[in-house]
Amino acid sequence: MFSFELVHQMMAEIGPLLELEAVSEFEEEQSWALFVDDELTITVDSDFEVGKLVLSAELSSLPKEKQLATYKMLLHFNYQW
C-alpha cells in the first residue's frame, strides 16, 4: 500500500544512496525537499488518494559538466516510482 509511512522511510534511505546534501520532510504538507547541491533542489509532493508522487525542480540552464549526472539522477528517481 502506498502510504506516508512508506514514502517517509524511502526518503530517509534515499539521501545516502544518492549522496544528497540533505532531505527535508514537511509532514503537515506530506512533501519533501531533496537537496542535490547548492543549486538544485527537487521537491516531492504527494497525493496519496490517487497514489502518486510528483517530483519537480526549477532548472535553468545546467552547466555542461552537471547535465549528465542531473539527468541520470532524475531518470533514476522516475524509475523508482
Secondary structure, DSSP 8 states (H G I E B T S, - for coil): ---HHHHHHHHHHHHHHTT-SEEEEETTTTEEEEE-SSS-EEEEEEETTTTEEEEE-------HHHHHHHHHHHHHHHHH-
